[in-house]
Structure formats: structure tokens, C-alpha cells
Amino acid sequence: MTDIPRTSIVQLHSSEEQQRIAQEQWKRTGGGGNDGGMSDDWKQGVDRQLGQLNADVRSLLVQSAVLEERTKHLPTKPYIFVCLAGLLTAIGVLVALLIRFIPPAHP
């Protein structure tokens, strides 16, 4: 029964040690830019690509705003449905009047 707590403590201690080692390795690989073996040319290339990506995103935002502004002037669905219903009603009334007042073709 005394072995169970000791193994738990040993496992806990080894997992904490592994976590500490992993954190130290993590600290060594990031930060300054050249610490992880990154060359200056590669860093400049990444910076250039990020600048181009930033410019592309800005251009996309401007194009989206222009498209939104252009679509604000288009008619809405209710307006289109009301106009269509009015046009169909007018055509129906015109056909009914023509049928009522045009004399039959046979003598």
C-alpha cells in the first residue's frame, strides 16, 4: 500500500521534470530570429511576404466596401415583388377590358 503513493510521486516528479525540459527547449527555439537557425535572408523573405499579404488584405477590404456601396442602390426583394404583382394586375385588367369591349369576330 505504501508503494502506490511513492510511484505516484515518482511519476509526478518525472512528468514535472519532462515539462521543465520541454519549456527550456521551447525557450531556446524562439525569440530573436536567428536563435533557431533562421537566416537573415529567410527572415527578410518572410517579412516581404507578410507585407504583400497585408497589402492584399487591405485591397480586398477596399474592394468589398466598394461592392457593398454599389449594391446599396439596387432594389430590394419586396420592391421587386410589389412591382411584379402590380404589373401582373395591370396586364390582367387590360386583358379583361379587351375581352369585354372587343366585339366578337363572327357576323
All heavy atoms as an XYZ file, in Angstrom:
828
protein
N       0.815     -1.179      0.000
C       0.000      0.000      0.000
C       0.870      1.259      0.000
O       0.480      2.262     -0.539
C      -0.910     -0.038      1.218
C      -2.066      0.866      1.096
S      -3.157      0.452      2.446
C      -4.615      1.121      1.858
N       2.031      1.191      0.569
C       2.932      2.342      0.587
C       3.611      2.546     -0.751
O       4.117      3.620     -1.038
C       4.001      2.180      1.679
O       4.733      0.990      1.431
C       3.363      2.157      3.049
N       3.632      1.518     -1.620
C       4.272      1.644     -2.929
C       3.454      2.527     -3.877
O       4.001      3.185     -4.737
C       4.471      0.267     -3.568
C       5.513     -0.550     -2.816
O       6.350      0.087     -2.147
O       5.481     -1.778     -2.909
N       2.160      2.522     -3.725
C       1.305      3.294     -4.631
C       1.577      4.794     -4.517
O       1.812      5.443     -5.521
C      -0.184      2.962     -4.391
C      -0.431      1.507     -4.783
C      -1.072      3.885     -5.200
C      -1.810      1.007     -4.457
N       1.621      5.375     -3.316
C       1.925      6.798     -3.251
C       3.337      7.127     -3.738
O       3.560      8.139     -4.365
C       1.763      7.158     -1.783
C       0.859      6.122     -1.231
C       1.142      4.889     -2.022
N       4.295      6.246     -3.465
C       5.660      6.515     -3.922
C       5.742      6.504     -5.448
O       6.399      7.361     -6.034
C       6.629      5.485     -3.344
C       6.906      5.714     -1.892
C       7.920      4.755     -1.385
N       8.081      4.915      0.055
C       8.880      4.202      0.792
N       9.606      3.251      0.241
N       8.965      4.415      2.069
N       5.079      5.568     -6.101
C       5.103      5.554     -7.570
C       4.386      6.772     -8.122
O       4.806      7.325     -9.132
C       4.451      4.272     -8.122
O       3.241      4.024     -7.444
C       5.375      3.109     -8.041
N       3.332      7.200     -7.461
C       2.633      8.401     -7.919
C       3.531      9.612     -7.800
O       3.584     10.459     -8.703
C       1.364      8.633     -7.099
O       0.484      7.563     -7.244
N       4.285      9.697     -6.708
C       5.193     10.832     -6.523
C       6.319     10.777     -7.538
O       6.704     11.788     -8.127
C       5.739     10.845     -5.075
C       4.604     11.175     -4.113
C       6.873     11.842     -4.925
C       4.980     11.035     -2.655
N       6.837      9.589     -7.791
C       7.917      9.439     -8.781
C       7.402      9.811    -10.162
O       8.071     10.515    -10.918
C       8.478      7.994     -8.746
C       9.398      7.754     -9.925
C       9.199      7.750     -7.435
N       6.202      9.352    -10.529
C       5.631      9.701    -11.830
C       5.377     11.190    -11.932
O       5.644     11.803    -12.957
C       4.333      8.922    -12.068
C       4.538      7.453    -12.305
C       3.217      6.702    -12.357
O       2.173      7.244    -12.036
N       3.288      5.445    -12.757
N       4.875     11.786    -10.866
C       4.619     13.217    -10.858
C       5.929     13.984    -11.009
O       6.021     14.938    -11.770
C       3.906     13.614     -9.564
C       3.557     15.086     -9.392
C       2.582     15.509    -10.488
C       2.956     15.328     -8.032
N       6.953     13.553    -10.293
C       8.254     14.216    -10.364
C       8.835     14.083    -11.778
O       9.364     15.057    -12.326
C       9.213     13.616     -9.331
C      10.558     14.258     -9.342
N      10.752     15.569     -8.981
C      11.783     13.771     -9.698
C      12.031     15.870     -9.103
N      12.683     14.790     -9.531
N       8.724     12.906    -12.382
C       9.281     12.720    -13.733
C       8.484     13.527    -14.760
O       9.058     14.083    -15.698
C       9.309     11.239    -14.109
O       7.995     10.732    -14.213
N       7.174     13.636    -14.589
C       6.392     14.432    -15.541
C       6.705     15.916    -15.391
O       6.764     16.653    -16.378
C       4.895     14.176    -15.377
O       4.448     14.672    -14.135
N       6.934     16.366    -14.141
C       7.322     17.766    -13.941
C       8.690     18.027    -14.547
O       8.921     19.090    -15.142
C       7.339     18.100    -12.443
C       5.966     18.221    -11.827
C       6.019     18.462    -10.327
O       7.134     18.429     -9.757
O       4.947     18.678     -9.750
N       9.592     17.076    -14.419
C      10.932     17.215    -14.996
C      10.844     17.274    -16.530
O      11.504     18.098    -17.168
C      11.816     16.041    -14.555
C      13.243     16.119    -15.023
C      14.015     17.262    -14.392
O      13.642     17.740    -13.314
O      15.011     17.687    -15.001
N      10.020     16.423    -17.107
C       9.844     16.430    -18.562
C       9.235     17.752    -19.016
O       9.618     18.309    -20.046
C       8.958     15.260    -18.995
C       9.627     13.921    -18.871
C       8.664     12.785    -19.157
O       7.469     12.995    -19.339
N       9.191     11.561    -19.186
N       8.301     18.273    -18.258
C       7.679     19.540    -18.609
C       8.686     20.686    -18.526
O       8.721     21.560    -19.378
C       6.494     19.809    -17.675
C       5.659     20.987    -18.068
C       4.449     21.140    -17.164
O       4.439     20.672    -16.036
N       3.434     21.825    -17.668
N       9.549     20.660    -17.528
C      10.575     21.686    -17.390
C      11.561     21.624    -18.553
O      11.925     22.646    -19.141
C      11.324     21.515    -16.063
C      12.309     22.643    -15.770
C      13.121     22.372    -14.520
N      13.926     21.157    -14.590
C      15.078     21.042    -15.274
N      15.541     22.058    -15.945
N      15.739     19.909    -15.287
N      11.953     20.424    -18.942
C      12.870     20.261    -20.080
C      12.218     20.763    -21.357
O      12.840     21.456    -22.166
C      13.295     18.782    -20.206
C      14.180     18.398    -19.024
C      14.023     18.539    -21.517
C      14.458     16.909    -18.933
N      10.956     20.447    -21.545
C      10.244     20.904    -22.747
C      10.140     22.426    -22.776
O      10.293     23.051    -23.827
C       8.854     20.278    -22.793
N       9.899     23.050    -21.633
C       9.822     24.507    -21.577
C      11.164     25.151    -21.898
O      11.234     26.162    -22.587
C       9.322     24.974    -20.210
C       7.846     24.749    -19.994
C       7.399     25.132    -18.592
O       8.212     25.398    -17.724
N       6.079     25.141    -18.387
N      12.249     24.555    -21.409
C      13.574     25.093    -21.719
C      13.879     24.980    -23.200
O      14.442     25.891    -23.806
C      14.641     24.369    -20.885
C      14.645     24.759    -19.426
C      15.676     23.978    -18.625
O      16.488     23.258    -19.246
O      15.677     24.100    -17.400
N      13.518     23.865    -23.814
C      13.723     23.700    -25.255
C      12.874     24.698    -26.029
O      13.304     25.251    -27.033
C      13.392     22.276    -25.680
C      14.402     21.257    -25.213
C      13.993     19.845    -25.576
O      12.856     19.605    -25.999
N      14.905     18.904    -25.406
N      11.679     24.938    -25.558
C      10.781     25.893    -26.226
C      11.368     27.296    -26.175
O      11.339     28.035    -27.153
C       9.416     25.860    -25.548
C       8.436     26.816    -26.131
C       8.096     28.025    -25.651
C       7.691     26.648    -27.330
N       7.179     28.626    -26.448
C       6.908     27.805    -27.497
C       7.590     25.640    -28.280
C       6.052     27.978    -28.574
C       6.728     25.808    -29.343
C       5.985     26.954    -29.476
N      11.934     27.658    -25.035
C      12.525     28.990    -24.893
C      13.722     29.159    -25.819
O      13.953     30.239    -26.350
C      12.958     29.230    -23.442
C      11.818     29.448    -22.485
C      12.330     29.636    -21.065
C      11.195     29.755    -20.066
N      11.687     29.851    -18.692
N      14.487     28.099    -26.032
C      15.678     28.195    -26.867
C      15.354     28.329    -28.347
O      16.137     28.874    -29.097
C      16.550     26.950    -26.679
C      17.471     27.068    -25.490
C      18.429     25.922    -25.451
N      17.906     24.939    -24.503
C      17.955     23.629    -24.646
N      18.520     23.119    -25.690
N      17.445     22.840    -23.741
N      14.196     27.844    -28.783
C      13.906     27.832    -30.218
C      13.263     29.100    -30.731
O      13.197     29.314    -31.937
C      12.971     26.655    -30.566
O      11.776     26.785    -29.814
C      13.639     25.333    -30.281
N      12.766     29.986    -29.898
C      12.056     31.158    -30.401
C      12.728     32.439    -30.000
O      13.768     32.469    -29.378
N      12.144     33.538    -30.447
C      12.596     34.822    -29.947
C      13.343     35.656    -30.935
O      12.755     36.353    -31.727
N      14.668     35.580    -30.911
C      15.500     36.541    -31.615
C      15.492     36.447    -33.119
O      15.960     37.354    -33.780
N      15.053     35.394    -33.700
C      15.015     35.287    -35.145
C      16.108     34.405    -35.685
O      15.900     33.661    -36.623
N      17.309     34.461    -35.154
C      18.404     33.622    -35.620
C      18.723     32.509    -34.638
O      19.576     31.680    -34.900
C      19.668     34.462    -35.846
C      19.512     35.370    -37.027
O      18.753     35.075    -37.924
N      20.208     36.484    -37.019
N      18.078     32.497    -33.498
C      18.385     31.525    -32.455
C      18.064     30.104    -32.893
O      18.763     29.174    -32.545
C      17.617     31.886    -31.188
C      18.280     31.327    -29.955
O      19.479     31.011    -30.019
O      17.598     31.217    -28.942
N      17.001     29.939    -33.663
C      16.602     28.609    -34.097
C      17.189     28.216    -35.432
O      16.725     27.287    -36.068
N      18.206     28.923    -35.909
C      18.833     28.596    -37.185
C      18.230     29.355    -38.348
O      18.451     28.998    -39.501
N      17.455     30.397    -38.098
C      16.805     31.163    -39.145
C      17.808     32.156    -39.738
O      18.441     32.915    -39.016
C      15.607     31.925    -38.577
C      14.801     32.635    -39.625
S      13.464     33.694    -38.970
C      12.830     32.809    -37.617
N      17.967     32.149    -41.055
C      18.902     33.074    -41.684
C      18.233     34.427    -41.906
O      17.009     34.546    -41.916
C      19.381     32.506    -43.023
O      18.321     32.486    -43.949
N      19.067     35.450    -42.093
C      18.532     36.798    -42.336
C      17.779     36.866    -43.651
O      16.768     37.567    -43.761
C      19.668     37.827    -42.331
C      20.209     38.068    -40.929
O      19.447     37.839    -39.969
O      21.378     38.477    -40.801
N      18.266     36.143    -44.679
C      17.573     36.134    -45.970
C      16.176     35.544    -45.830
O      15.216     36.056    -46.403
C      18.372     35.327    -46.999
C      19.685     35.990    -47.368
O      19.790     37.221    -47.176
O      20.598     35.280    -47.836
N      16.093     34.469    -45.077
C      14.799     33.832    -44.901
C      13.857     34.753    -44.138
O      12.685     34.879    -44.478
C      14.978     32.519    -44.140
C      13.741     31.679    -44.133
C      13.320     30.856    -45.114
C      12.775     31.596    -43.086
N      12.145     30.248    -44.751
C      11.789     30.690    -43.507
C      12.647     32.202    -41.844
C      10.690     30.379    -42.722
C      11.545     31.884    -41.069
C      10.586     30.975    -41.516
N      14.387     35.434    -43.115
C      13.573     36.354    -42.334
C      13.090     37.515    -43.192
O      11.931     37.924    -43.113
C      14.374     36.877    -41.142
C      13.573     37.740    -40.211
C      14.377     38.148    -39.005
C      13.499     38.943    -38.080
N      13.952     40.267    -37.858
N      13.961     38.044    -44.050
C      13.557     39.136    -44.935
C      12.503     38.660    -45.935
O      11.564     39.394    -46.264
C      14.770     39.694    -45.668
C      15.703     40.473    -44.775
C      16.987     40.866    -45.488
O      17.218     40.470    -46.626
N      17.814     41.641    -44.802
N      12.644     37.425    -46.411
C      11.644     36.869    -47.329
C      10.285     36.740    -46.665
O       9.256     37.057    -47.259
N      10.287     36.272    -45.423
C       9.028     36.136    -44.684
C       8.417     37.512    -44.443
O       7.210     37.706    -44.615
C       9.253     35.389    -43.353
C       8.028     35.481    -42.466
C       9.608     33.936    -43.619
N       9.252     38.489    -44.057
C       8.745     39.850    -43.845
C       8.163     40.429    -45.132
O       7.114     41.079    -45.119
C       9.858     40.763    -43.328
C      10.242     40.461    -41.888
O       9.437     39.806    -41.192
O      11.343     40.878    -41.477
N       8.807     40.173    -46.256
C       8.315     40.668    -47.544
C       6.968     40.022    -47.895
O       6.036     40.679    -48.338
C       9.356     40.392    -48.632
C       9.015     40.974    -49.976
C      10.134     40.822    -51.015
N      10.666     39.469    -51.095
C      11.873     39.100    -50.660
N      12.677     39.973    -50.099
N      12.286     37.851    -50.778
N       6.873     38.706    -47.653
C       5.613     38.006    -47.939
C       4.496     38.479    -47.023
O       3.342     38.619    -47.456
C       5.808     36.500    -47.809
C       6.645     35.908    -48.926
C       6.900     34.431    -48.727
O       6.530     33.860    -47.699
N       7.542     33.811    -49.704
N       4.820     38.735    -45.765
C       3.798     39.253    -44.847
C       3.352     40.654    -45.261
O       2.169     40.987    -45.151
C       4.329     39.272    -43.412
C       4.432     37.910    -42.733
C       5.076     38.055    -41.358
C       3.081     37.269    -42.616
N       4.282     41.468    -45.737
C       3.913     42.797    -46.233
C       2.993     42.704    -47.438
O       2.010     43.450    -47.552
N       3.300     41.773    -48.356
C       2.454     41.582    -49.533
C       1.074     41.068    -49.124
O       0.055     41.509    -49.657
C       3.117     40.602    -50.505
C       2.331     40.353    -51.764
C       2.190     41.599    -52.614
O       3.102     42.412    -52.687
N       1.057     41.749    -53.256
N       1.036     40.153    -48.162
C      -0.241     39.639    -47.677
C      -1.071     40.749    -47.043
O      -2.284     40.837    -47.266
C       0.002     38.512    -46.672
C      -1.237     37.857    -46.077
C      -2.027     37.152    -47.160
C      -0.835     36.885    -44.987
N      -0.424     41.613    -46.281
C      -1.105     42.740    -45.651
C      -1.688     43.672    -46.713
O      -2.831     44.129    -46.598
C      -0.138     43.490    -44.736
C      -0.832     44.466    -43.831
O      -2.046     44.449    -43.705
N      -0.060     45.324    -43.201
N      -0.922     43.948    -47.764
C      -1.411     44.806    -48.846
C      -2.591     44.150    -49.568
O      -3.564     44.821    -49.921
C      -0.277     45.102    -49.827
N      -2.509     42.847    -49.779
C      -3.604     42.137    -50.448
C      -4.880     42.165    -49.617
O      -5.978     42.335    -50.146
C      -3.207     40.685    -50.727
C      -2.149     40.573    -51.816
O      -1.928     41.567    -52.541
O      -1.539     39.487    -51.928
N      -4.747     42.018    -48.311
C      -5.925     42.050    -47.438
C      -6.542     43.443    -47.450
O      -7.763     43.590    -47.502
C      -5.553     41.604    -46.006
C      -6.664     41.905    -45.030
C      -5.229     40.125    -45.987
N      -5.711     44.478    -47.415
C      -6.243     45.842    -47.486
C      -6.979     46.066    -48.802
O      -8.052     46.667    -48.837
C      -5.112     46.855    -47.347
C      -4.623     47.015    -45.947
C      -3.584     48.093    -45.859
N      -3.054     48.173    -44.505
C      -1.900     48.717    -44.193
N      -1.155     49.244    -45.143
N      -1.496     48.747    -42.952
N      -6.401     45.589    -49.903
C      -7.048     45.729    -51.207
C      -8.387     44.994    -51.225
O      -9.377     45.495    -51.761
C      -6.127     45.177    -52.293
O      -6.780     45.145    -53.528
N      -8.417     43.817    -50.638
C      -9.662     43.045    -50.572
C     -10.719     43.775    -49.759
O     -11.902     43.793    -50.135
C      -9.375     41.667    -49.976
C     -10.528     40.692    -49.936
C     -11.006     40.372    -51.332
C     -10.101     39.424    -49.222
N     -10.326     44.401    -48.658
C     -11.277     45.163    -47.850
C     -11.832     46.353    -48.628
O     -13.031     46.649    -48.548
C     -10.604     45.642    -46.567
C     -10.307     44.560    -45.523
C      -9.509     45.145    -44.368
C     -11.571     43.927    -45.027
N     -10.981     47.029    -49.389
C     -11.447     48.168    -50.186
C     -12.418     47.692    -51.259
O     -13.477     48.297    -51.465
C     -10.239     48.910    -50.802
C     -10.699     49.905    -51.850
C      -9.438     49.612    -49.725
N     -12.080     46.612    -51.936
C     -12.972     46.086    -52.974
C     -14.307     45.645    -52.387
O     -15.357     45.845    -52.995
C     -12.303     44.921    -53.695
C     -11.145     45.337    -54.570
C     -10.415     44.146    -55.157
O     -10.756     42.998    -54.895
N      -9.399     44.424    -55.950
N     -14.282     45.058    -51.212
C     -15.519     44.649    -50.555
C     -16.379     45.853    -50.208
O     -17.609     45.823    -50.375
C     -15.184     43.855    -49.293
O     -16.343     43.564    -48.578
N     -15.758     46.929    -49.731
C     -16.512     48.142    -49.394
C     -17.116     48.768    -50.643
O     -18.260     49.236    -50.619
C     -15.599     49.133    -48.685
N     -16.374     48.775    -51.742
C     -16.890     49.341    -52.997
C     -18.074     48.516    -53.486
O     -19.100     49.067    -53.906
C     -15.766     49.400    -54.055
C     -16.334     49.689    -55.431
C     -14.735     50.444    -53.677
N     -17.956     47.194    -53.436
C     -19.053     46.327    -53.863
C     -20.287     46.539    -52.997
O     -21.410     46.610    -53.502
C     -18.608     44.868    -53.809
C     -19.644     43.839    -54.228
C     -20.012     44.031    -55.693
C     -19.118     42.448    -53.994
N     -20.091     46.676    -51.698
C     -21.222     46.910    -50.800
C     -21.900     48.240    -51.112
O     -23.126     48.341    -51.106
C     -20.735     46.900    -49.351
C     -21.849     47.049    -48.345
C     -21.344     46.992    -46.915
O     -20.247     46.466    -46.676
O     -22.073     47.490    -46.043
N     -21.112     49.263    -51.399
C     -21.683     50.576    -51.721
C     -22.471     50.521    -53.028
O     -23.527     51.133    -53.155
C     -20.561     51.611    -51.816
C     -21.047     53.016    -52.027
C     -21.900     53.538    -50.880
O     -21.694     53.146    -49.724
O     -22.812     54.339    -51.162
N     -21.972     49.770    -53.987
C     -22.684     49.655    -55.267
C     -23.988     48.882    -55.132
O     -24.951     49.156    -55.844
C     -21.782     48.980    -56.301
C     -20.673     49.859    -56.782
C     -19.851     49.177    -57.827
N     -18.760     50.035    -58.268
C     -17.783     49.650    -59.051
N     -17.744     48.413    -59.492
N     -16.836     50.489    -59.406
N     -24.023     47.898    -54.264
C     -25.240     47.103    -54.120
C     -26.299     47.789    -53.260
O     -27.446     47.347    -53.252
C     -24.924     45.724    -53.513
O     -24.278     45.895    -52.263
C     -24.050     44.908    -54.439
N     -25.934     48.838    -52.542
C     -26.933     49.565    -51.747
C     -27.986     50.219    -52.620
O     -29.105     50.449    -52.188
C     -26.252     50.638    -50.886
C     -25.554     50.106    -49.668
C     -24.982     51.233    -48.845
C     -24.258     50.710    -47.637
N     -23.640     51.799    -46.858
N     -27.656     50.535    -53.863
C     -28.571     51.246    -54.746
C     -29.502     50.304    -55.507
O     -30.405     50.768    -56.203
C     -27.776     52.097    -55.746
C     -26.856     53.063    -55.068
N     -27.311     54.120    -54.320
C     -25.508     53.119    -54.995
C     -26.299     54.797    -53.848
N     -25.180     54.209    -54.227
N     -29.295     49.016    -55.401
C     -30.148     48.057    -56.098
C     -31.489     47.933    -55.374
O     -31.571     48.123    -54.169
C     -29.464     46.700    -56.164
C     -28.193     46.644    -57.013
C     -27.566     45.265    -56.900
C     -28.478     46.969    -58.451
N     -32.555     47.597    -56.123
C     -33.864     47.442    -55.475
C     -33.883     46.214    -54.561
O     -33.212     45.231    -54.806
C     -34.833     47.274    -56.645
C     -34.002     46.847    -57.794
C     -32.638     47.409    -57.567
N     -34.726     46.293    -53.550
C     -34.841     45.191    -52.599
C     -35.870     44.178    -53.084
O     -36.648     44.449    -54.008
C     -35.253     45.722    -51.222
O     -36.512     46.381    -51.352
C     -34.206     46.686    -50.674
N     -35.910     43.014    -52.459
C     -36.859     41.976    -52.851
C     -38.311     42.424    -52.702
O     -39.108     42.184    -53.615
C     -36.617     40.712    -52.036
C     -35.458     39.888    -52.524
C     -35.474     38.539    -51.821
C     -34.213     38.376    -51.052
N     -34.121     37.102    -50.359
N     -38.702     43.046    -51.593
C     -40.108     43.474    -51.500
C     -40.489     44.442    -52.614
O     -41.599     44.363    -53.153
C     -40.186     44.154    -50.134
C     -39.084     43.563    -49.342
C     -37.999     43.261    -50.323
N     -39.590     45.349    -52.968
C     -39.882     46.293    -54.046
C     -40.100     45.545    -55.365
O     -41.037     45.850    -56.118
C     -38.730     47.297    -54.174
C     -38.919     48.276    -55.296
C     -39.766     49.360    -55.167
C     -38.246     48.109    -56.495
C     -39.942     50.262    -56.199
C     -38.420     49.000    -57.538
C     -39.266     50.076    -57.386
O     -39.431     50.957    -58.413
N     -39.257     44.569    -55.640
C     -39.395     43.795    -56.883
C     -40.709     43.022    -56.881
O     -41.426     42.992    -57.896
C     -38.189     42.848    -57.052
C     -36.925     43.675    -57.306
C     -38.419     41.869    -58.188
C     -35.646     42.877    -57.304
N     -41.073     42.397    -55.749
C     -42.325     41.638    -55.695
C     -43.545     42.543    -55.841
O     -44.523     42.190    -56.517
C     -42.414     40.837    -54.395
C     -41.480     39.664    -54.357
C     -40.754     39.387    -53.207
C     -41.311     38.830    -55.455
C     -39.893     38.309    -53.158
C     -40.452     37.761    -55.418
C     -39.739     37.490    -54.267
N     -43.528     43.715    -55.240
C     -44.651     44.647    -55.363
C     -44.795     45.113    -56.804
O     -45.902     45.167    -57.360
C     -44.476     45.841    -54.393
C     -45.435     46.967    -54.718
C     -44.666     45.377    -52.959
N     -43.685     45.443    -57.440
C     -43.737     45.876    -58.846
C     -44.238     44.763    -59.756
O     -45.027     45.006    -60.670
C     -42.363     46.355    -59.306
S     -41.889     47.930    -58.579
N     -43.773     43.544    -59.520
C     -44.212     42.412    -60.335
C     -45.707     42.150    -60.144
O     -46.439     41.914    -61.128
C     -43.402     41.168    -59.958
C     -43.663     39.914    -60.777
C     -43.343     40.156    -62.247
C     -42.847     38.753    -60.244
N     -46.188     42.200    -58.912
C     -47.614     41.992    -58.654
C     -48.441     43.106    -59.300
O     -49.510     42.844    -59.886
C     -47.868     41.949    -57.144
N     -47.972     44.336    -59.229
C     -48.688     45.446    -59.876
C     -48.722     45.288    -61.382
O     -49.751     45.548    -62.026
N     -47.614     44.851    -61.973
C     -47.574     44.649    -63.424
C     -48.523     43.531    -63.855
O     -49.266     43.678    -64.840
C     -46.134     44.316    -63.845
C     -45.908     44.070    -65.331
C     -46.173     45.347    -66.127
C     -44.496     43.579    -65.573
N     -48.524     42.427    -63.103
C     -49.439     41.326    -63.442
C     -50.896     41.745    -63.272
O     -51.756     41.358    -64.084
C     -49.131     40.106    -62.571
C     -47.802     39.401    -62.867
C     -47.569     38.279    -61.867
C     -47.768     38.869    -64.291
N     -51.191     42.540    -62.265
C     -52.561     43.039    -62.073
C     -52.960     43.946    -63.224
O     -54.087     43.844    -63.754
C     -52.656     43.797    -60.736
O     -52.252     42.924    -59.686
C     -54.068     44.293    -60.489
N     -52.091     44.831    -63.646
C     -52.387     45.742    -64.757
C     -52.619     44.970    -66.044
O     -53.538     45.285    -66.814
C     -51.246     46.746    -64.917
N     -51.800     43.959    -66.299
C     -51.986     43.145    -67.517
C     -53.308     42.395    -67.438
O     -54.047     42.303    -68.435
C     -50.794     42.179    -67.694
C     -49.541     42.961    -68.081
C     -51.097     41.132    -68.754
C     -48.280     42.126    -68.113
N     -53.666     41.856    -66.266
C     -54.944     41.144    -66.107
C     -56.133     42.067    -66.351
O     -57.105     41.688    -67.017
N     -56.068     43.294    -65.825
C     -57.152     44.257    -66.036
C     -57.246     44.621    -67.512
O     -58.354     44.708    -68.076
C     -56.934     45.515    -65.156
C     -57.869     46.644    -65.559
C     -57.126     45.158    -63.697
N     -56.124     44.832    -68.163
C     -56.118     45.176    -69.590
C     -56.717     44.045    -70.424
O     -57.538     44.296    -71.330
C     -54.686     45.481    -70.042
C     -54.510     45.922    -71.488
C     -55.238     47.242    -71.725
C     -53.047     46.063    -71.821
N     -56.356     42.806    -70.134
C     -56.916     41.664    -70.873
C     -58.417     41.564    -70.608
O     -59.209     41.317    -71.534
C     -56.179     40.360    -70.477
C     -56.923     39.128    -70.990
C     -54.758     40.381    -71.002
N     -58.867     41.766    -69.385
C     -60.302     41.695    -69.073
C     -61.072     42.785    -69.811
O     -62.176     42.537    -70.339
C     -60.512     41.828    -67.576
N     -60.528     44.006    -69.889
C     -61.191     45.082    -70.625
C     -61.244     44.796    -72.123
O     -62.249     45.083    -72.789
C     -60.496     46.414    -70.360
C     -60.686     46.988    -68.949
C     -59.823     48.227    -68.776
C     -62.149     47.310    -68.712
N     -60.170     44.247    -72.648
C     -60.167     43.909    -74.085
C     -61.206     42.850    -74.396
O     -61.918     42.935    -75.411
C     -58.765     43.441    -74.519
C     -57.691     44.521    -74.618
C     -56.341     43.894    -74.924
C     -58.046     45.529    -75.684
N     -61.313     41.845    -73.553
C     -62.300     40.785    -73.789
C     -63.717     41.358    -73.668
O     -64.612     41.007    -74.435
C     -62.092     39.638    -72.782
C     -60.803     38.890    -73.107
C     -63.273     38.673    -72.785
C     -60.433     37.850    -72.078
N     -63.922     42.284    -72.760
C     -65.260     42.848    -72.526
C     -65.699     43.757    -73.655
O     -66.857     43.732    -74.065
C     -65.224     43.630    -71.196
C     -66.455     44.416    -70.886
C     -67.551     43.491    -70.371
N     -68.651     44.260    -69.847
C     -69.821     44.367    -70.483
N     -70.023     43.760    -71.604
N     -70.789     45.067    -69.937
N     -64.818     44.590    -74.182
C     -65.241     45.620    -75.144
C     -64.930     45.307    -76.592
O     -65.395     46.011    -77.466
C     -64.618     46.960    -74.763
C     -65.162     47.511    -73.487
C     -64.386     47.615    -72.355
C     -66.503     47.914    -73.406
C     -64.891     48.132    -71.184
C     -67.018     48.442    -72.231
C     -66.210     48.546    -71.104
N     -64.192     44.278    -76.893
C     -63.944     43.924    -78.316
C     -65.124     43.067    -78.768
O     -65.456     42.054    -78.135
C     -62.611     43.175    -78.464
C     -61.463     44.124    -78.151
C     -62.459     42.601    -79.864
C     -60.100     43.513    -78.314
N     -65.730     43.474    -79.874
C     -66.874     42.681    -80.361
C     -66.419     41.326    -80.907
O     -65.290     41.193    -81.341
C     -67.465     43.552    -81.470
C     -66.406     44.495    -81.862
C     -65.479     44.631    -80.699
N     -67.293     40.365    -80.885
C     -66.933     39.030    -81.419
C     -66.604     39.132    -82.907
O     -67.114     39.971    -83.636
C     -68.162     38.181    -81.193
C     -69.150     39.002    -80.477
C     -68.614     40.391    -80.356
N     -65.783     38.241    -83.398
C     -65.315     38.278    -84.792
C     -66.340     37.673    -85.754
O     -66.337     38.003    -86.926
C     -64.004     37.521    -84.905
N     -67.281     36.840    -85.358
C     -68.231     36.229    -86.287
C     -69.440     37.165    -86.512
O     -69.867     37.887    -85.608
C     -68.675     34.866    -85.763
C     -69.263     34.898    -84.394
N     -68.508     34.937    -83.260
C     -70.563     34.898    -83.972
C     -69.303     34.963    -82.202
N     -70.562     34.935    -82.623
N     -70.021     37.134    -87.745
C     -71.127     38.047    -88.093
C     -72.461     37.687    -87.534
O     -72.979     36.892    -87.071
C     -71.174     38.006    -89.585
C     -70.322     36.895    -90.053
C     -69.518     36.444    -88.884
